[in-house]
C-alpha cells in the first residue's frame, strides 16, 4: 500500500560541508534528488523541500534539526523522508529509492 505523498526534506547550507570534499552542494543535492525521484517514479506524488540551515527558521522542528546539524550531530546535506534520516553528507540515491519503494512507490517500466 502506497503511503500518501511522502515528505522529503533536505537540510543544508550554501557552503559545502567541510567533511564532504568534492560532494555536490546541498542545493544541488536537492535539485538532483527531485529530478531523479521524478524520473524513477513518474506520476507518483511526493513533496520535496529544501531547508537552508543558515537562514532564520520559523518552524520549530526545522530549528531543532538545524541545531543538531550545527552541533555536529549530523553532516549536511541531511535527507529525511517522513522525518526519518535516510542520508547525510555525501548522499547516495539507492537508500532513498529503497525507502520510497518501502512506502509503496514502484519504478517506471
N, C-alpha and C positions, 0 to 999 in steps of 0.2 A: 504494500500500500504506500503510495507516494504521500509524503508529508507536504502540506500546502506551503508553497513559497518559502523555502529556507532562506535565512538571512545570513549573508556572507559579509563579514566586516574585516577590513584591512586597516590596521592601526600603523601609522608610520610618520615619517618626517621628511622634509626636503633633503636634509643631509643624510648621506648613506651611512648606515650603521658601521662604526669603526671595526667591528668584528666580522663584517660581511664584505671584505675586499672583493672587488670585481663582481659583486652581485648587482642586479638592477635596483634602481631607486624604488622606494615604497610606492610612489605614484605609477611608475612603470609596471610594477608588480600588479597593482590594482587593474590597470588597463589590460595587461596581458591575461590575467585571470578572467576578466569579464569577457574578452574575446574567445578565449579557449573554452570556457564553460558553455557559452552560447553556441559555439561550433560543435562541440561534442554532444551536447544535449539540446538540440534545437526544439523550439516550441514548448520548452519546459520552464515554468515560471520560477524565478528566484529574484531576490533583492541583493544588491551588492552595494556596499558603502565604503567610502574612504574616509578615515578619521585622522586628521592631522594632529598629532600629539603636541605640537608646538604652538597651536592656536588656542585661544580661550575656548573652553568647552562648557556648554550649559548642561549637558546631560550628565547626571551623577555617575551612571555606570561607565560612560566613556572616560570620565575623570579618573575613576578607580583603575581602569585598565591602563590609562596613560601613566598614572603614578607608578604602577607596577613595572612598566617598561622603563621609566625614568630611574627607578630604584634597582635596575639591572636584574630584575626577576625574569624578564623576557627580552630577547632581541627583537628589533623591528626590521622589516615589516612583520607584524603579528597577524596571522589569519585565523579568524574564528568562524565557525559555522554553527548557527544556533547557540552561540555563547560557549562553544567547546573549542579549545585550542587545537588547531589542525597543523599549523606550521609556524615557524618563526625564523627570522634571519634569512638564510638562503632558502627560498620557497621552492618546493618540488610539486609538480602538478598531480602525480599519482595519488598521494594521500587525500587530496581534495576531491578528485574524481571518485575514489573509493567511498569517501564519506557521503557524497551525493548519491551514489548508487545504493548505499545502505538506506538512504532516505527515500528510495523508490525511483530515482532517475534512471532512464535507460538510454544508452548511446544510440546515436543515429546509425542506421544501417547503410 
